[in-house]
Amino acid sequence: MKETMEITVRKGRIEDESADAVLLIHCEGERRLAPEAAAVDARLRGRLAGLIESGEFTGRLNQVSILHRAPNERLRAKRVVLAGLGKRKDASLDRLRQAAGSAAKAIRNLDAKSFAVPVHDPAGFLTGAPAAGRVRDVAQALAEGALLGLYQFTTYRTERKDDTNKAVRKITVVVSDPRALAQARQGVRQGQVTGEAGTFVRDLCNHPANVVTPTYIANAARKIAKERGVRVTVLDRPQMQRLGMGALLGVARGSHEPPKFVILEYRGGPRGGRPVALVGKTVTFDSGGISLKPADNMEQMKADMTGGAAVLAAVRAAARLRLPINIVALIPATENMPGGSATKPGDVLTSLSGKTIEVINTDAEGRLILADGLTYANRYKPSVVVDIATLTGACVVALGTHAIGVLGNNERLIGELKTAGEQCGERAWQLPLWEEYYEQIKSDVADVKNTGGRPGGTITAAAFLSKFVGDAVWAHLDIASTDWSDRDRAYIQKGATGVGTRLLIQFLSNRANGKRA
């Protein structure tokens, strides 16, 4: 079990903190230090200002410079870490997250065990009304960025332990104005819960598929339910057969790992209130089935359960934050393997809805398990339904690796998701869902076929899903382009990104607090 980071908030002056390091953030091209940085610089006899004036530190985004305290200097911290925010005109809360993440990694690499950071205002974050809300947002971004930036996945390493043993144990967020203390604490709490949710999902997706199986996912859900007072139900294969979940079971046929259908219910809202339904694709390994994927990069298909992991984490976060909202989470979990009993191209499956599906390509399996999940969601009469899935390679072609695809049948709901994405740094871009695209998924032998070919692949996949939502207000998030990173970035490490987790938490938080589009 990983240690939980200790993050505390207290009133004080950053120059008086005795941590291993003090973190300060500075805008690119600006010579004047923020008041908190200036106070630290006074203890350093102007060395911070000198670093900037010399051009050694420019403040470009994610630049990090380190100053060590000299014996004759009165600063209590051992080091000062200066992180760049980029140009003031480009400043955003996500850039603040990035700066915090980059700096936190640099601090860990120094083998420092603690650092302090002020809730300061290098780019005008705290100006405007309501000021208290901005303090909360800045504190959240600092805590969240630092936690995500410090993430490491080292479970299976038996060598190179020197680097992996380095760990920051404590972060202190310092507030100079006592009136802002409560808001800062609230922001840090939100940031810590959200950051830990993100690292939870990264862990699930970075573990190998011989460890994280559908049964493992079901047990993780049971653990969350036990810890957080959430109700859990796990359907096994016989129960799914009795219900008629032919689409999910059709995908599961080729694997020896038994499928699971996990239901989590969090009731934090009004008694009898209609829940938000979240449905997450959870293919714990996707070989493509009989329509076998190429061998190159197939190992990344252990992360084809990112959607379901994000849904699990979002429910856990909602419970930890005690959000006043009702949620039902549906997690269809299976492997997609080419065993002797596997579904074949041309087979016809009967879904839970009663609709028949012609399987053209067994590698278009995510939409099959989501079809039964979306149908099951209607049993709860949800206010809205949001599904999230690593669904289509076409999304990478359409949007690259920096945007989540969003489609749906309700512009207001899509707007809420886009707003949440902008707030948390997991941005979504809407694609059309016009009736012309439905022509591509018409079948000659069944009600619908599971793929419409390469053109508009992300859109036709969403068109397929829409056949199973009934009358629900629904949106679909395609995270296939953003779930994996091939390099380290500010608060994202190489490997699973945990994408969608923070978006869902922000979306649920907004709804719980009445902030709808």
N, C-alpha and C positions, 0 to 999 in steps of 0.2 A: 504494500500500500504506500503510495507516495505521501510525503509529508505535506500538510496544508501550510501554505505560506501565511505567516503572521503579518497582517497589515493593520497598523494602528493610525488613528488620527488624533492630533493634539494641538492645542494652542501653544504658540511659541514663536521664536525667531530662528530662522534657518541657520544663521551664523553661530547659534549656540548649541546646535545638535552635535552629539558625540558619536555619530554612526561612522562606519568604515568609509563612507563616501557621502557627499552631498551632490544631488543632481540639479542642475539648472538648465533652462532652455532659453535659446536666444534666436532671434530672427536674422535672416541673411541680410548682409549689407548695412546693418544698423550698428553704430558705434556706441550709442547710449545703452547702458545696462538697465534692465528692469530693477525696481527698488530692492527686491530681495537679493538679486545678483550683486547689486552695488554694495549692499551691506556685507556680503561675503567678501567682495573684492577689497573692501576697506581692511579686513583682517589679513588679506594676502598682499597688502602694500601695492595694490594696483596691478598685480600680475595678470588678472583676468582681462582687464582693459588692454593691457599690453599685448596679450595674445590676439585680441581682435584687431588692434591698431596695426600690428605687424603683418596682418593678412594670413597668419598661420591658421587661425580659425575664422572661417567666413560665415558660418551659420547655415550653409546649404543643408537641405533636408537630409537627416540621418547622419550627418557628420558628427563625430564624437572626438573631443579632446580631453585630456586628463592632466590635471595639475596635482602634484603631491605637496602636502604642507611642509614648509621648511621649519626647522627647529625653533626659529625666533618668531614665528607667526602665531597669532593668538586664536586661530581657528581651531575648534574642537574636533571637527571631522578630519580624518587622515588624508582625504583626497577630495578634490572638486572635479566633477565630471560635467562638461559643458556639451550640450546636444543641440544640433541645428534643427530649426523648424522650417527652414526655407523662407521665401519672401513673405513679408507681412500680408500682401494682397492675396496670396494663395493659402493663407493659414486656414486650417479647419480642425475640427476635433479629431478627425482621423489622422491628420498629419501630427497632431499632438500624441496620439496613440503610437504612431510610427516612431517618433522621436523618443518616447518613453521606452518602447521596445528595444530600439537600437542601443540606447544608453544602458538599459538593464543588462543586456548581453555583455557589453563592454565591462560593466562593473563585476559581473560574475567571472569574467575571464581574468580579472585582477585577483581572484580568489577572495573577494570581499564577501562578508556574510550579511552585511546590512547596509542600507542607504536611506537617506532622508530626502524628500522632495517637497518644495513648497507649492501650495496652490497659488501660483503666481500668474501674471498676465502679460506675457511677452508680446502678444499680438492682438490685444483688445478683446480677448474672449469674455472678460467680465464686464464689459461695458454694455449699456442698454438695459432694458427692463424685461423680465424681473431678474435682478442681479443674483438673487439667491439661487434661482434655477441654473444660472450659468456657473456658479460655484460648484453646484452638484455635477454638472456636465463635465467640467474640467477635472474634478476629482475622480470621476468615473473613468475618464479617458486615460488619466495617468495610471491608475491602478490596473485597469484592463490591459493597456498596452504593455506595462511591465510584466504582468503575469504571462501573457501570451508570448512575449519576447523571450522569457526565461525558460520556455518549454524545451525539454529534451526527451527523446525516446531512446533509452539505453538498456531496456529490459534484458535483451539477449546478448549484450556484449560481455565477454569474459576477459577481454584485453583492452588496452587504452583507457584504463580506469582513472588515470590522473586527471584528465579533463572532465570526465563525467562526474567525478566526486565534488567538483566545484559547484557550490549552490548558495544562492542568496536565501537567507532564512527569514529576514525581517525587513519590512519597508515601513517607514514612518512618513505619513503625510502631514505636513505642518501648515497650520492656518494662523495667520497673524491677527485676524479680526475675530473676536469671540462670537460676534453675531452670525458668522458664516460657519461655525463649528458643526451645527446640526446638519446643514445641507452638505457639507463636506463628508460627514460620516455616512449620510445616505448615499452619496455618490460613490464613495469607496466601497460600500456594501454592494451596490449594484454592479460596480466594476469587478469586484472580487468574485461574485457569484457568476457573472457572465464570463469572465476569464477562465474560471475553473470549469465551467460548462464546455468552453471551447477546447481546453486541454483534455477533458474527459472524452470528447468525440475524437480528437486526434489519436489518443491512446487506442480506442476501439478500432480505428481504421488503420493504424500502423501495426497492430498485432497481426501475426500471420493468420491465414484462414484455417490452418489446422488447430488454432487455438480459439479464435472467435468464430464459432459456428452458430446456427440458429438457436441451439440449446443454450449456448453462452449468452446470447442476447436475451433470451427469456429469463435466465437467472439474474442478469444485470437488472432487468425490469423488476423482478421480485425484490431484489435488494433495495432498489430505489423506493419501492412501495413500502417496504418495512421501515426504512429510515425516515420517510417523509410523510407517512400517513396518506399515501395514495393507494387507491384500489387497483389491483392487478388481476387480470384473467388471462390465462394462456391456453389457447386451443391447440390440441394435438391433431395429428392426421385423422384419426377416426371421427373426431368432432367436426373437422372441416369437411370430411366426406359426407357426414349426415346433413350438414348445412348446404352442400352443393357448391363448394368453392373449387370448381373445376379448373379455373384459370390458374390459380396459385398451385394447385396440386399437379397440374400439367407441367409446370416449370420444375417442380420438385422431383418428378419421376426419375430423372437420370442420376440422382445423388443418393448415396447411402445415408447421408445426414438427414434426420427427420425434420420436416418443416415445422415452424411454429407460427401462430398468429397471436400476437401480443396486444392486449387491450389495457391501457392505463387510463384511469379516471381521476382527475383532480377536481375537487369541488370547493373552490375558494370563493365563488360568487353566490348570488342569491339562490336559495333553495328552489329548485324547479326551473331555474334559468337555463335557457338553451346554451349548450356548450359550443365552443370553437372546436372543430374537429381537425386534427392534424393526422395526415397519412404519410408514412415515410417508407420509401422503397428500401428493402433490406435484403440484398443479395450478398451473402457473406463471401461468396466467391463466384465470379462469372467467367466461365470458360467459353461462353457462347453456346454451349450445348452442341447439338449436331451441326449447327452452323458455326463451326469452331472459329474462335478468334485467331489472329496471327500470334506467333509465340512472342514477338518483340513486345516488351512492356506488359505482358499478361499478368506479371506479378502485381501490378498496380490494381488489378481487379479485386483484390482483397478489400479495397475501399469502395466497392460498389454498394456498400451498405451505409454510406454517409448520410443519406436522407433519414433512414430509420434511427441512426445514432443521434442525429441532430434533434429529432423529435423526442427521443428519450431524454436528452439533456435539457431540452426546453421545458419539459414537464417537471423535471427535477429542480430546475432554476425557478420556475413559477411557484413551486411548493416552498423552496427556501426563502423566496422573497415574499411569500404569503400574498400573492397577487389576488385581488378580489375578482376572480374570473373562473368560469367553469371550462374545463378542457377534457376532451376525450382524444386519446392518441392511439392510433391503429398502426401496428408494425407487422406487416406480412414478411416473414423471414424464411429464406431458403437458399440453397446453392443452385446454380445452373450448370449441370454437368452432363457429359455425353454418354452416360451409362447405357447398358443394354435395354433398359426400359424407357429411355428418354423419349420425350415428344419429338416427332419428326416433322420436317417441313411438309405441309399439306394436310397435317392432322387438323381435326376440328375439335375444339374444346367448348364445353358448356359452362359459362361463368355463373357466379352466384346470382346475378341479375336475371338469369335465364337466357340472355343473349348468347348466340353461338359465335365463335371466333375461329376463323381460318388462320392457322399459323403458317405464315410465309417464311419467316426467318426466326429460328429459335433464339437468336441473339437479341431479338426485340422482346426480351422476357420481362423487363421491369414494368412495362405497361400492363402485362398480363396479371402480375400479382397486385398491382395498384388497382386494376379493374375490380377485383374482389374486395379490396380494402375500401375503395370509394363507395361501392354498393353497401357494404356493411355500415359505413358511416351514417347512412340515411336512417338507420334504426334509432339514432339518438336525436333526430330532428335538430341538427346543428344550426346555429345562426349563420355560420360560414364554414366552408371546408377548404383547407389548404393542403395540397400534397407537395412533397419535396422529393426529388429523385435525381440521381446521376443517370439521366435517361438517354440522351442522344449525343453521339459524336458530332452530329450536325450542329449542335449548339456551339461547339468549339470553332467550327468553320464560320458560323454566323457572327459570333460575339468575341472570339478570341478567349483569352484566359483571365479577363478582368471584370466580366459582367455575368450575372445570373440571368437566365431567360425567364420571363414571367408572361403567362398567358392566362386567360380565364373568361368567364361569362359575365363579369361585373366590374365596371370601370372603377367604382368606389373602392372595392376590395383591392384591386390591382394598385390603385393609388396609395392605399394604406401600406402595402408591402413595399412599394417603391420609396415611400417616405421613410419607413423603418430602415430600409437598406442604406439610404443616404445618411441617416443618423448614426448608424453603427459601423459604416465603412464596408458593408457588403452590398454593393449597389446592384440593382436589377434593371433590366431594360425590357420593355414590352415588345412582343412580336404579335402580328395579327392572327386572328382566328376566324377568317372569313369562310363563308359557306362553300366557296369553290374548292377549298382544300379537302373537304369531305369526299369529293369524287375519288380521290386517290386511295381511300381506304374501303371502298365498296368491294364486296366479295361476290364472286359468282356462285359460291357454294354455301356460304354462311351469312350471318347478319352483318359481319364486319371482318376485315382482315387486319392482322396486327402490324403491318407496315405498308406505307404508301410509296416506298422507294426512296431514292436519295434526294430528289428535289423537295426543299422545304421540310426536311426530316423532323426538325424540332416541332414544327407547326402541326404536321400530320400526326405526330405522337400525341400532342395535346388534344387534337381533334378526336383521336381514338379514346382518350381518357374521358372526354366530355360525354361520351355515350353512356357512361356509367355513374354520372353524378346525380341523375334524376333532376329534381327541381331545385337542388341546393345552389346557393350562392357559392361559387367555386373559383379558385385560382390554383395554378400549377407553377411550381418553381423548378426549373431545369438547372441543376448545379454541375452537370457533367463537364463543363468547361473550367470549373474553378475548384474542384475538390482535391486536386493534387498539384503540388509545386515541384518543379525540377531544380529549384535552387532556394537558398536562404534569402529571405527578405526581412524587412524591419521587424515585424512581429509574427512573421510566418516562416517556418522552417521547411527545409526540403522534406517532401513526403506529404502525408495527409494534412489538409489545411483546416478541417473541421468546419468548412464553409456552410452557411445557412443557419448555424446554431445561434449566432448573435442576432441575425435578422429575425428569426422566430421569437427570440426572447424580447427583442425591442418591439416587435409587432404585438405580442401579448401584453407587454407592459403598457404600450400606448392604448390598447383597447381597455385594459383594466382601469386605466386612469382617465377614460373618456376622451382620449385624443384620437378621434377617427377622422379620416379624410372627408 
